[in-house]
């Protein structure tokens, strides 16, 4: 007779999650901070103070090369954050599954096994969600601040974001006649280019901020100077395309939200959510990658891969899946763990604009 472990084990769960089409569509910041793996839990990188390249110096033949110092770079070193949660199949669930698998047509157990895989998959997806929350916190705050629902584990990393701006003319929105997002974006892009030598090429905001931007009266009047009464209908796409063309900035809208865990129930919180980009925040950035998402070695991967009765497998997004049996009470436990942190080498080339406030 087939054993429960023949179906529910770390290798099968990891393979099931990897093949799930829902996990193949990247989150917004996954493309800006691509994944890298490394041994251990310590991480270091170089943060450039500006984007200005320096020409290689001329040299004579048959002399030693001049030594260039690492001027303009700051070494950043830290320890990665650790995340881990588990789920279990209790005694009643195991007995029901064993009865179904003992049936001549044991395929009737597959819907229940698939449900168990989906529950384990949600833990693995949770690791992916946590990575996106950390990346987006870096992007909009220059700081990571994550804590467990019970408050026992708390990680804070401050990357010292220096390029912070406010709306130069007026708070963005249709109610403010002086609001001028087009000139604000051009002015800040000019300032960033003067400071770091690289001109930003794209901005990201949530939909609330995007609507406040395109609804500004001056945007309409720039497009149609003769329509002072603003009777002409202009679509969102037309206004977006106009702003992109005039500013030279590609506009992305990211309104993704994630649920929060309610520690009292162990389930998703009924009311609280995590916004990846708060209202009124615009992030301006150059093209290309801004950093990397580093995944380190989990304790399970380091210590349980061999010589134990636990089954360990590497799943997508740098996570480790571990399954093992407990003898009393009898149950099968699935543990999902992850060690990770994003780097932000391009932080000095990124600007954060609070358009809900006017510059003094």
N, C-alpha and C positions, 0 to 999 in steps of 0.2 A: 504493500500500500504506500502511496506517495506520502512523504512527510511534509508537514507544514513548512519546514525550512527549505524544501525543494522549490517552493514558490515565493516565499517571503524572505528575502535575504538582501544584503547590501548591494550585491552585484546586479540583481534583477531590478531593484528599485532605481539604482543609478541609470541603468540602461533605459528603463521606462521613461524617466524624466528627460533624458537626453533626446529621446525620439518624439517628445511631446511638441507639436508644432507651436503651441502657445509660448514656449520658452525660446523660440528661435528669432522672435522679433525683438530687437534691442531697445532698451530704454534710452532716453535722450542722451544722458551723460555717459552711457557705455561707449558711445562712439567718440567722445571727447577724451575719455580716460580709459584706453583699452587695457585689457587684463594681461598681467604678467605673473608668473609664479616663480618662487625662489625658496630655498631651504631656510628653515629657522623662522624666527619671529621678529628679527631686527631689520630695519630698513633705513637707508640713507640715500640722499640724492643732492644734486647741486641746483640751487635756485639762482638764476641769473638776475643781476640787478638792473640790466637793461638789455635790449635786443640788438645793440650796435656791434656788428662784427668788426674786428681789427685786422688789418692787412698783415700777411706774413712779411717779415722784415727782410730786406736784401742782405746778402752775406757774401763774404769773400770765399774763395776756394781754399781748401786745406787748413781751415780753422774750425775750432769747436763751435757748435751751434749756441747761439744766445739762449739763455733759459728765460722763458716767459712765466711770470708768476700768475697764479689763479686770481688775479685782481678782478673784482666785479662779481664774484660768485660767493655764495654763502652755503656752507655745508649744513644740511638738515638731517638729523638722525633721530629716530624714535623707535618705539616698539609698537608692533601692530596690535589692533584691537581684536579681542577674542569673543566669539559668539557661539552659543550652543543651546539647543533645545532637544527634547525627546518626546516620543509618543510610545504607547504600548498597546499590545493586544492582550487583553485580560483573559482570565480562565474561562469565562462564559463564551467569549468570542472564539477562543481556540477550540473549545469543545464543539461549537456549532460548525466551525470550519472542518474539523476532523470528521464529523458525521457526514458532511456534504462530500468530502473527498473520498470517503469510504463507499459512497454510492457508485453503482456500476457506471453511471454517466457523471464522472466527477467534474465535467465542464460546468455543471450548475453552480459550482463554487466560484467560478471566475468573476461574476459581478461583485461579490464580496471582496475578493482579492484585489480587484481593480479599484474598489473604493479605498482599501487600505493603502494601495500604492498612491492614490490621489492625495490622501491625507499626508503621507510621507513627502510627496511632491510639494505640498504646500509649505513644509518646513524648508525644503531646498529653495523654493521660490522666495521664501522669507529671507534667506541669505542674500539672494540677488537684490531684493528690495532694500535690505539694509545697506548694501553697497551703493545703490542709487541715492538713497537718502544722504549718505556721507558725501558722495560726490557733489550733489546739488547744494548741500550746506556749504561746502567749500566754495562753490561757484558764486553763491549769493552772499555769503558772510565772511569767507576767508577763514572759517573756523568750523571744526567738527565738534558736536556736542550730542552724544547718544547715551542713553541710560536704559537699563532694564525696567520692566513695568513695576517691579517691587523696589527699585532704587538701590539694589545691592551692588550692581555693577554700573560704573559711570566712567565714560571716556571723554576727555576734552583735549582737543589739539587745536592750537591757535597758529595759523600760518602767516599772520600779520599782513592782511590785505591793506594796502596803502592807497589805492586808487579809488576813492569814494567821492561821489558827486551827488548834487541835487539838481532839480530842474532850474535852469538858469533864468528863465523869464517868468514862469508861473506854473503852478501845479497843473498837470495834464488833466484835461477833461473838457467837455462841451460847455460847462458853466463858466469857464474862465476864458474871456475873450483874448487875453494876452498870452495864453498858453501856445507855445510854438515848438512842438516836438521836433520838427524838421531842423530848425536852426540849433536847438539844444543838442541833437545827435551829431550834427556837423561840427559844432564847437568842441564837444567833448572828444570826438574822434581826432580833430586837429590837435587838441592838447595832448592826447595819448601818443600821437605820432611824434610830436616834439619831444616828449619825455623819454620815450623808449625806442624811437626809430622805426617802429612797426605800426602801420595803420590798421586799426580794427576793420574787420570785413563782415561781421555779423553781430546780431543782437538776439537775445531771447527774453521772453516775458510771458506771463500767463494771459489768459484771454481777457480778464477784467482790465488789465493794464493796456492790452492791445486795443480794446474798444475805446478806452479813454484817449488813446493816442490818435486813432483814426477819426474820432468824433470831434476833435478840436476844430474850432471854427476856422482858424488860419490855414489848416490843411485844405479845406474846401475852397477857401478864397485863393490859395496859391494855384489850385488846379483850374479854377474858373473865376478869374478876376472880375468878369462882367456880371457874375451871378451874386451880387452883394446881398440879395434877399435869401440866398441859399435855397431856392426852389428846386433846383435840378437834383434829381436822384443820382447818387454815386454809390456803386456797390463797394462792399468791403475789399474785394480783390482789386478793384481799381485804385482805391486809396492806398492799399498796401503796396501795390506795384509802383505807384507814384513816389511814395516815401523811399522805397528801395532804390529807385532810379536816381532820385535827387541826392540822397545821402551816400549812395554806394555801399549800403549795408544790407545784407540779407537778413530778413526778419523771420524768426522761428517763434512759434507759440506753443508753450508747454504748460498745460494745466493739470498734469497728472497728480493724483492724490493717492495716498496709501492709508490703510487702516492702522489703528493703534491697538495694542493688546490691553485688555482689561485684566489686571492681575487678580481681581477678586473672583472672576469667572473662568479665566484661562481662555477666553474667547475674544473675538474682535470687539472693541469698544463700540457701544451703541451710538455714540454721538461724536467722539473725538476723531479727527483725521489729521494727517500730515500733508501739508501743501509743499510740493517741491520748490515752487517759486511763490513767495508772498505777493499779495497785491501791491502795486506801486513800485516794484523793483524791476529794473532793466539791467541785464548783464551784457556788456560790450566786449567782444573778444576777437582775436585774430584767427586766421584760418589754421587748419592743422590740429594735431593733438595738443591738449593743454597739460597733460600729465599721464600717469598710468595708475591702474588699480592693481596693487601688489597683493598676491595671496601667498601666505606663508604655510608652514607645516603645522597641522593640528596635532594635539596630543594623541589622538586616535591613530593618525597616519604614522606618527613617530614610534608608537609603542605597541600597537595592536595588530600590525600587518602580518606578523608571523608569531608562532608559538603560543597562541591563545585560542580559545573556543569562539572568540568573536569573529564576525565576518566584516571586513572593511573594504570599501570601494570609493574611488574618486568620482564624484558627480560633476556636473557642469558648474562653471563659475567658481572654481576653487574650493568647493565644499567637499567634506568627507562624510560618507554615510556608513554607520556602524550598526550592525544588528547582533543581538545575543539573547540567549535564554536565561531567565532567572528561575531558580528551582522552587522558591517559596516566597510569595505566592507564584504559581506557575504562570509565566507570561513571556511574551516576546517583546523586546524593547528595541526601538529604532532611534538612533541618536544622529542628529545632523549638526555638524560643527564647521566653523570657518574662522580663519585668522586672516585679517585683511586690513588694508589702509590705502587710500589714494595718495599719490604724490601730486605736486602742483608746481612743476618747473616753470610754467608760463604765467604764474600769478602776477608778476610785475607788468605783464602785457594785457591784463584783464581789468576792466573798469566796472564798478557797481554803481548804478544811478538810482537814487530814491526820488522818483518823480512825484511822490505824494507830498514832497516838501520843496519849498522854493529856496534857492541859494540866497544867503544873506548878502 
